[in-house]
Amino acid sequence: MKSPPKRLTDSGNLYSIEMVERITRVSKDRILVYQRHGIISAISPRGKPRFDDEAVHKLRRISRLLSEYGVNEKGAVVLSSLLDEVERLREEIRFLRR
């Protein structure tokens, strides 16, 4: 049985916190808070956190929920997790229909 396809955000890229800050317009402090709370994850070679495309995607989504929809931060985090689950389930359905 084949495994489900990789997500579109799985390119294998890793970004420094400075680059993520520029890409997402989320402050370094906020990025680190989200990391500490397990909302995003980082790889830390030699103590320098590196973030993948999934973390960037999640930060962009949270930022968009905050700015465009007026959702508070806790609500944005919950909604982002729910939207991730919806995406995962859609991918699973597409895979099972093959």
C-alpha distances in whole Angstrom, upper triangle without the diagonal:
4,7,9,12,15,18,21,23,21,23,24,28,30,33,36,38,41,38,36,40,41,37,37,41,40,43,42,43,41,38,39,39,36,34,37,35,32,31,30,29,31,30,34,35,38,39,38,35,33,31,28,27,26,29,31,29,30,33,34,32,35,38,37,37,40,42,41,41,43,41,42,40,39,38,36,34,33,32,30,28,27,27,24,22,23,21,18,18,18,15,13,15,14,10,10,13,11
4,7,9,12,15,17,20,18,20,21,24,27,30,33,35,37,35,33,36,37,34,34,38,37,40,39,40,38,35,36,37,34,32,34,34,30,29,28,27,28,28,31,32,36,36,35,33,30,28,24,24,22,26,28,26,27,30,31,30,32,35,34,35,38,39,39,38,41,39,40,38,37,36,34,32,31,30,28,26,26,25,22,21,21,19,16,16,16,13,12,14,12,9,10,12,10
4,6,9,12,15,17,15,17,18,21,24,27,30,31,34,32,30,33,34,31,31,34,34,36,35,37,35,31,32,33,30,28,31,30,26,25,24,23,24,24,28,29,33,33,32,29,27,24,21,20,19,22,24,22,23,27,27,26,29,31,31,31,34,36,36,35,38,35,36,34,33,32,30,28,27,27,24,22,22,21,18,17,18,16,13,14,14,11,10,12,12,8,10,13,12
4,7,9,12,14,13,15,17,20,22,25,29,30,32,30,28,31,32,28,28,32,31,34,33,35,32,29,31,31,28,27,29,28,25,23,22,22,23,24,27,29,33,33,31,28,26,23,20,18,17,20,22,20,20,24,24,23,26,28,28,28,31,33,32,32,34,32,33,31,30,29,27,25,25,24,21,20,19,18,15,15,15,12,10,11,11,7,7,10,9,6,9,11,10
4,6,9,11,10,12,14,17,20,23,26,28,30,27,25,29,29,26,26,29,29,32,32,33,31,28,30,31,27,26,29,28,25,23,21,21,22,23,26,27,31,31,30,27,24,21,17,16,15,19,20,18,19,23,22,22,24,27,26,27,30,31,31,31,33,31,33,31,30,29,27,25,25,24,21,20,20,18,15,15,15,12,11,12,12,8,9,12,10,8,11,13,12
4,6,8,6,9,11,14,16,19,23,24,26,23,22,25,26,22,22,26,26,29,28,30,28,25,26,27,24,23,26,25,22,20,18,18,19,19,23,24,28,28,26,23,20,17,14,12,11,15,16,15,16,19,20,19,22,24,24,25,28,29,29,29,31,29,31,28,28,27,25,23,23,22,19,18,19,17,14,15,15,12,10,13,13,9,11,14,12,11,15,16,15
4,5,5,9,11,13,15,18,21,22,24,21,19,22,23,19,19,23,23,26,26,27,25,22,24,25,21,21,24,23,20,18,16,16,18,19,22,24,28,27,25,22,19,16,12,10,9,13,13,11,13,16,16,16,18,21,20,21,24,25,25,25,28,26,27,25,25,24,21,20,20,19,16,15,16,14,11,12,13,9,9,12,11,8,11,14,12,12,16,17,17
4,6,7,11,12,15,17,20,21,23,20,18,21,21,17,18,21,22,25,25,27,25,22,24,26,22,22,25,25,22,19,17,18,18,20,23,24,28,28,25,22,19,16,12,9,9,13,12,10,13,16,15,15,18,20,19,20,23,24,23,24,27,26,27,25,26,25,22,21,22,20,16,17,18,15,12,15,15,11,11,14,13,11,14,16,14,14,18,19,18
4,6,9,9,12,13,17,18,19,16,14,18,18,14,15,18,18,21,21,24,21,18,21,22,19,18,22,22,19,16,14,14,15,16,20,21,25,24,22,19,15,12,8,5,6,9,9,7,10,13,12,13,16,17,17,19,21,22,22,23,25,24,25,23,24,23,20,18,20,18,15,15,17,14,12,15,15,12,12,16,15,13,16,18,17,17,21,22,22
4,6,8,10,13,16,18,20,17,16,19,20,16,17,21,21,23,22,25,23,19,21,23,20,19,22,22,19,17,14,14,14,14,18,19,23,23,21,18,14,12,8,6,7,10,11,10,13,15,15,16,19,20,21,22,24,26,26,27,29,27,28,25,26,25,22,21,22,21,17,17,19,17,14,16,17,14,13,17,16,14,16,19,18,17,20,22,21
4,6,9,12,15,18,19,16,15,19,19,16,17,21,21,23,23,25,24,20,22,25,22,20,24,24,21,20,17,16,15,15,18,19,22,23,20,18,14,12,8,7,9,12,12,12,15,17,17,18,20,21,22,24,26,27,27,28,31,29,30,28,28,28,25,23,25,24,20,20,22,20,17,20,21,17,17,20,20,17,19,22,20,20,23,25,24
4,7,10,14,16,18,15,15,19,19,16,18,21,21,23,22,24,23,20,21,23,21,19,22,23,20,19,16,14,13,12,15,15,19,20,17,15,11,10,7,7,10,12,12,13,16,17,18,19,22,23,24,26,27,28,29,30,32,31,31,28,29,29,26,24,26,25,21,21,24,22,19,21,22,19,19,22,22,19,21,24,23,22,25,27,26
4,7,10,13,14,12,12,15,15,13,15,18,19,20,19,22,21,17,19,22,20,18,21,23,20,19,15,14,12,11,14,14,18,18,15,13,9,8,6,6,10,11,10,12,15,15,16,18,20,21,22,24,26,26,27,29,31,29,30,27,28,28,25,23,26,25,21,22,24,22,19,22,24,21,20,24,24,21,24,27,25,25,28,30,29
4,7,10,12,10,9,13,14,13,14,17,17,18,16,19,18,15,16,19,17,15,18,20,18,17,13,12,9,8,11,11,14,14,11,9,6,5,5,7,10,10,10,13,14,14,16,18,19,20,22,24,25,26,27,29,30,29,28,25,26,27,24,22,25,25,21,21,24,23,20,23,25,22,22,26,26,24,26,29,28,27,31,32,32
4,6,8,6,6,10,10,10,12,14,14,14,13,16,16,12,14,17,16,14,17,19,18,17,13,12,9,10,11,12,14,14,10,8,5,5,6,8,11,10,9,12,14,13,14,17,18,18,20,23,23,24,25,27,28,27,27,24,25,26,23,21,24,24,21,22,25,23,21,24,26,23,24,27,27,26,28,31,30,30,33,35,34
4,5,5,6,9,10,11,12,14,13,13,10,14,14,11,12,16,15,13,16,19,18,17,14,13,10,10,10,11,12,11,8,7,5,6,9,11,14,11,11,15,16,14,16,19,19,18,21,23,23,24,26,28,28,27,27,23,25,27,24,22,25,26,22,23,27,25,23,26,28,26,26,30,30,29,31,34,33,33,36,38,38
4,5,5,6,9,10,10,11,10,9,7,10,11,8,9,12,12,11,14,16,16,15,12,12,9,11,11,13,14,12,8,7,7,7,10,12,14,11,10,14,14,12,14,17,17,16,19,21,20,21,24,26,25,25,23,20,22,24,21,19,23,24,20,22,25,24,22,25,28,26,26,30,30,29,31,34,34,34,37,39,39
4,5,5,6,9,10,10,10,9,7,11,12,10,11,15,15,14,17,19,19,18,15,15,13,14,14,15,16,14,11,10,10,10,13,14,16,13,12,16,16,14,15,18,18,17,19,22,21,21,24,26,26,26,25,22,24,26,23,22,25,26,23,24,27,26,25,28,30,28,29,32,33,31,34,37,36,36,39,41,41
4,5,5,6,9,10,10,11,10,14,14,11,13,17,16,15,19,21,20,18,15,15,13,14,15,16,17,16,13,11,10,9,11,12,14,12,10,13,15,13,13,17,17,16,18,21,21,21,23,25,26,25,25,22,24,26,22,22,25,25,22,23,26,25,23,27,28,26,27,30,30,29,32,34,33,34,37,38,38
4,5,5,6,8,8,9,8,12,11,8,11,14,13,12,16,17,17,15,12,13,11,13,14,16,18,16,13,11,9,7,9,9,11,9,7,10,11,9,10,13,14,13,15,18,17,18,20,22,22,22,22,19,21,22,19,18,21,21,18,20,23,21,19,23,25,22,24,27,27,26,29,31,31,31,34,36,36
4,6,5,5,5,6,6,10,9,8,11,13,13,13,16,18,18,16,14,15,14,16,17,19,20,18,14,12,12,11,13,13,14,11,9,12,13,10,10,14,13,12,14,17,16,16,19,21,21,21,20,17,20,21,18,18,22,21,19,21,24,22,21,25,26,25,26,29,30,29,32,34,33,34,37,39,39
4,6,5,8,9,10,13,13,12,14,17,16,17,20,21,21,19,17,18,17,19,19,21,22,20,17,15,14,13,14,14,16,14,10,13,15,12,11,15,15,13,15,18,17,17,19,22,22,22,22,20,23,24,20,20,24,23,21,23,26,24,23,27,28,26,27,31,30,30,33,35,34,35,38,39,39
4,6,8,10,12,15,14,12,15,17,16,17,20,21,20,18,15,17,16,18,19,21,23,21,18,16,14,12,12,11,13,11,8,10,12,10,8,12,13,11,13,16,16,16,17,20,21,21,21,19,22,22,19,19,22,21,18,21,23,21,20,24,24,22,24,27,27,26,29,31,30,31,34,35,36
4,5,9,10,13,11,10,13,15,13,15,18,18,18,15,13,15,15,18,20,22,24,22,19,16,14,12,13,11,12,10,7,9,10,7,5,9,10,8,10,13,13,12,14,17,17,17,18,16,18,19,15,15,19,18,15,18,20,18,18,22,22,21,23,26,25,25,28,30,29,31,34,35,35
4,6,9,12,10,10,14,15,14,16,19,19,19,17,15,18,18,20,21,24,25,23,19,17,16,14,16,15,16,13,10,12,13,9,8,12,11,8,11,13,12,12,14,17,17,17,17,15,18,19,16,17,20,19,17,20,23,21,21,24,25,24,26,29,29,29,32,33,33,34,37,38,39
4,7,8,6,7,10,11,10,12,15,16,16,14,13,15,15,18,19,22,23,21,18,15,15,13,15,15,15,12,10,12,11,7,8,11,10,7,11,13,11,12,15,17,16,16,15,13,16,17,14,14,18,18,15,18,21,20,19,23,24,23,25,28,28,28,31,33,33,34,37,38,39
4,5,5,6,9,10,11,12,14,16,17,15,14,16,16,18,19,21,22,19,16,14,15,14,17,17,17,14,13,15,14,10,12,15,13,11,14,16,14,14,18,19,18,18,17,14,17,19,16,16,20,20,18,21,24,23,22,26,27,26,28,31,31,31,34,36,36,37,40,41,42
4,5,5,6,9,10,10,12,14,15,14,13,14,13,16,15,18,18,15,13,11,12,12,15,16,17,13,13,16,15,12,14,16,15,13,17,19,17,18,21,23,22,21,19,16,18,21,18,17,21,22,19,21,24,24,23,26,28,27,28,31,32,32,34,36,37,37,40,42,42
4,5,5,6,9,10,11,12,14,14,13,15,14,17,16,19,20,16,14,13,15,14,18,19,19,15,15,18,16,13,15,17,15,14,18,19,17,18,21,22,21,20,18,14,16,19,17,16,20,21,19,21,24,24,23,26,29,28,29,32,33,33,35,37,38,38,41,43,44
4,5,5,6,9,10,11,12,11,11,13,14,17,17,21,21,18,16,14,15,14,16,17,16,13,13,15,13,10,12,14,11,11,15,15,13,15,18,19,18,16,14,11,13,16,14,13,16,18,16,17,21,21,20,23,25,25,26,29,30,30,32,34,35,36,38,40,41
4,5,5,6,9,10,11,9,8,10,10,13,14,17,19,15,13,11,11,10,13,14,13,9,10,12,11,8,11,13,11,11,15,16,14,16,19,20,19,18,16,13,15,17,14,13,16,18,15,16,20,20,18,21,24,23,24,27,28,27,29,32,32,33,35,37,38
4,5,5,6,9,10,10,9,10,10,13,12,16,16,13,12,9,11,11,14,16,15,12,13,16,14,11,15,16,14,15,18,19,18,20,23,23,22,20,18,15,16,19,17,14,18,20,17,18,22,22,20,23,26,25,25,29,30,29,31,34,35,35,37,39,40
4,5,5,6,9,9,9,11,12,15,15,19,20,16,15,13,15,14,17,18,17,13,14,16,14,12,15,16,13,14,18,17,16,18,21,22,20,18,16,12,13,16,14,12,15,18,16,16,20,21,20,22,25,25,25,28,30,29,31,34,35,35,37,39,40
4,6,5,6,5,6,8,10,14,15,19,20,17,16,13,14,12,14,15,13,10,12,13,10,9,12,13,10,12,15,15,14,17,20,20,19,16,14,11,11,14,12,9,13,15,12,13,16,17,16,18,21,21,21,24,26,26,27,30,31,31,33,35,37
4,5,5,6,5,6,7,11,11,15,17,14,13,10,11,10,12,14,13,9,12,14,11,10,14,15,13,15,18,18,18,20,23,23,22,20,18,14,14,17,15,12,15,17,15,14,18,19,17,19,22,21,21,24,26,26,27,30,31,31,33,35,36
4,5,8,8,8,10,13,13,17,18,14,14,12,14,13,16,18,16,13,16,17,15,14,18,18,16,17,21,20,20,22,25,25,24,21,19,15,15,18,17,14,16,19,17,16,20,21,19,21,24,24,24,27,29,28,29,32,33,33,35,38,39
4,6,8,9,12,15,16,20,21,18,18,15,16,15,17,18,16,13,16,17,14,13,17,17,14,16,19,18,18,21,23,23,22,19,16,13,12,15,14,11,13,16,14,13,17,18,17,18,22,22,22,24,27,27,27,30,32,32,33,36,37
4,5,6,9,13,14,18,20,17,17,14,14,13,14,16,13,11,14,15,12,12,16,16,14,17,19,18,19,22,24,23,23,20,18,14,13,15,14,11,12,15,13,11,15,17,14,16,19,19,19,21,24,23,24,27,28,28,30,33,34
4,7,10,14,16,20,22,19,18,14,15,12,13,14,11,9,11,12,8,9,13,12,10,13,16,15,15,18,20,20,19,16,15,12,11,13,11,7,10,12,9,9,12,13,12,14,17,17,17,19,21,21,22,25,26,27,29,31,32
4,7,10,13,16,19,17,15,11,11,8,9,11,8,5,9,10,7,8,12,12,11,13,16,16,16,19,21,21,21,19,18,14,14,16,13,10,13,14,11,11,14,14,12,15,18,17,16,20,21,21,22,25,26,26,28,31,31
4,7,10,13,16,14,13,9,9,7,8,11,9,7,10,12,10,11,14,15,15,17,19,20,20,23,24,25,25,22,21,18,17,19,17,14,16,18,14,14,17,17,14,17,20,19,18,21,23,22,23,26,27,26,29,31,32
4,6,10,12,11,9,6,5,5,7,11,10,8,11,13,12,13,16,17,17,18,21,22,22,24,26,27,27,25,24,20,20,22,20,17,20,21,18,17,21,20,18,20,23,21,20,24,25,24,25,29,29,28,31,33,33
4,6,10,9,8,6,5,6,8,12,12,11,13,16,16,16,19,20,20,22,24,25,26,28,30,31,31,29,28,24,24,26,24,21,23,24,21,20,24,23,20,22,25,23,22,26,27,25,27,30,30,29,32,34,34
4,6,5,5,4,6,9,11,15,16,14,16,19,18,18,21,23,23,24,27,28,28,29,32,33,33,31,29,25,26,28,26,23,25,27,24,23,27,27,24,26,29,27,26,30,31,29,30,34,34,33,35,38,38
4,5,6,7,8,11,13,17,18,16,18,21,21,21,24,26,26,27,29,31,31,32,35,36,36,34,33,29,29,32,29,26,29,30,27,26,30,30,27,29,32,30,28,32,33,31,32,36,36,34,37,40,39
4,6,8,10,14,16,20,21,19,21,24,24,23,26,29,28,29,32,33,33,34,37,38,38,36,34,31,31,34,31,29,31,33,30,29,33,33,30,32,35,33,32,36,37,35,36,40,39,38,41,43,43
4,6,9,13,16,19,20,18,19,23,22,21,24,26,26,26,29,31,30,32,34,35,35,33,31,27,28,31,29,26,29,30,27,27,31,31,28,30,33,32,31,34,36,34,35,39,39,38,41,43,43
4,6,10,13,17,18,15,16,20,20,19,21,24,23,23,27,28,28,29,32,33,33,31,29,26,27,29,27,24,27,29,26,26,29,29,26,29,32,30,29,33,34,32,34,37,37,36,39,42,41
4,7,10,13,14,12,13,16,16,15,18,20,20,20,23,25,24,26,28,30,29,28,26,23,24,26,23,21,24,25,22,22,26,25,23,25,28,26,26,29,31,29,31,34,34,33,36,38,38
4,7,10,12,10,11,14,15,14,16,19,19,19,22,24,24,25,27,29,29,28,27,23,24,26,23,21,24,24,21,21,24,24,21,24,26,24,24,27,28,26,28,31,31,30,33,36,35
4,7,8,6,7,10,11,11,13,15,16,16,19,20,21,22,24,25,26,25,24,21,21,23,20,18,20,21,17,18,21,20,17,20,23,20,20,24,25,23,25,28,28,27,30,33,32
4,5,5,7,9,10,11,13,14,16,17,19,20,22,23,24,25,26,25,25,22,22,23,20,18,20,20,17,17,20,18,15,18,20,18,18,21,22,20,22,25,24,24,27,29,29
4,5,5,6,9,10,10,12,14,15,16,18,20,21,22,23,25,23,24,21,22,22,19,17,19,19,15,16,18,16,14,17,18,15,16,19,19,18,20,23,22,22,25,27,27
4,5,5,6,9,10,10,12,14,15,16,18,20,21,21,23,21,21,19,19,19,16,14,16,16,12,12,15,13,10,13,15,12,13,16,17,15,18,21,20,20,23,25,25
4,5,5,6,9,10,11,12,14,15,16,18,20,20,21,20,19,16,17,18,15,13,15,15,11,12,15,14,12,15,17,15,15,19,20,19,21,24,24,24,27,29,29
4,5,5,6,9,10,10,12,14,15,16,18,19,20,19,19,17,18,18,15,14,17,16,12,14,17,15,13,17,18,16,17,21,21,20,22,25,24,25,28,30,30
4,6,5,6,9,10,11,12,14,15,16,17,19,18,18,16,17,17,13,13,15,14,10,12,14,12,10,14,15,13,14,17,17,17,20,22,21,22,25,26,27
4,5,5,6,9,10,11,12,14,15,16,17,15,15,13,14,14,10,9,11,11,7,9,11,10,9,12,14,12,14,17,17,17,20,22,22,23,26,27,28
4,5,5,6,8,10,11,12,14,15,16,14,14,11,13,14,10,9,13,12,9,11,14,13,12,16,17,16,18,21,21,21,23,26,26,27,29,31,32
4,6,5,6,9,10,10,11,13,14,14,15,13,15,15,11,11,14,13,10,13,15,13,13,17,17,16,18,21,20,21,24,25,25,26,29,30,31
4,5,5,6,9,10,10,11,13,12,13,12,13,12,8,9,11,9,7,10,12,9,10,14,14,13,16,18,18,19,21,23,23,25,27,28,29
4,5,5,6,9,10,10,11,9,10,8,10,9,5,6,9,8,6,10,12,11,11,15,16,15,18,20,20,21,24,25,26,27,30,31,32
4,5,5,6,8,10,10,10,10,9,12,12,8,10,13,12,10,13,15,14,15,18,19,18,21,23,23,24,27,28,28,30,32,33,35
4,5,5,5,7,9,9,11,11,13,12,9,11,13,11,10,14,15,13,15,18,18,17,20,22,22,23,26,27,27,29,31,32,33
4,6,6,5,7,6,8,9,11,9,6,9,11,8,8,12,13,11,14,16,16,17,19,21,21,23,25,26,27,29,31,31,33
4,6,6,5,5,6,7,10,9,6,10,12,11,11,14,15,15,17,19,20,20,23,24,25,26,28,30,30,32,34,35,37
4,6,6,8,9,10,13,12,10,13,15,14,14,17,18,17,19,22,22,22,25,27,26,28,30,31,32,34,36,37,38
4,6,8,11,12,15,13,11,14,16,14,14,18,18,16,18,21,20,21,24,25,25,26,29,30,30,32,34,35,36
4,5,9,11,13,11,9,13,14,11,13,16,16,15,18,20,19,20,23,24,24,26,28,29,29,32,33,34,36
4,6,9,12,10,9,13,14,12,14,17,17,17,19,22,21,22,25,26,26,29,31,31,32,35,36,37,39
4,7,8,6,6,9,10,9,11,14,14,14,17,19,19,20,23,24,24,26,28,29,30,33,34,35,37
4,6,5,6,9,10,10,12,14,15,16,18,20,21,22,24,26,26,28,30,31,32,34,36,37,39
4,5,5,6,9,10,10,12,14,15,16,19,20,21,23,24,26,27,29,30,32,33,35,36,38
4,5,5,6,9,10,11,13,14,16,17,19,20,21,23,25,26,27,29,31,32,33,35,37
4,5,5,6,8,10,10,12,14,15,16,18,20,21,22,24,26,27,28,30,31,33,35
4,5,5,6,9,10,10,12,14,15,16,18,20,21,22,24,25,27,28,30,31,33
4,6,5,6,9,10,11,13,14,15,17,19,20,21,23,25,26,27,29,30,32
4,5,5,6,9,10,11,12,14,15,17,19,20,21,23,25,26,27,29,31
4,5,5,6,9,10,10,12,14,15,16,18,20,21,22,24,26,27,29
4,5,5,6,9,10,11,12,14,15,17,18,20,21,23,24,26,28
4,5,5,6,9,10,11,12,14,15,17,18,20,21,23,24,26
4,5,5,6,9,10,11,12,14,15,16,18,20,21,23,25
4,5,5,6,9,10,11,12,14,15,17,18,20,21,23
4,5,5,6,9,10,11,12,14,15,17,18,20,22
4,5,5,6,9,10,10,12,14,15,16,18,20
4,5,5,6,9,10,10,12,14,15,16,19
4,5,5,6,9,10,11,12,14,15,17
4,5,5,6,9,10,11,12,14,16
4,5,5,6,9,10,10,12,15
4,5,5,6,9,10,11,13
4,5,5,6,9,10,11
4,5,5,6,9,10
4,5,5,6,9
4,6,5,7
4,6,6
4,5
4
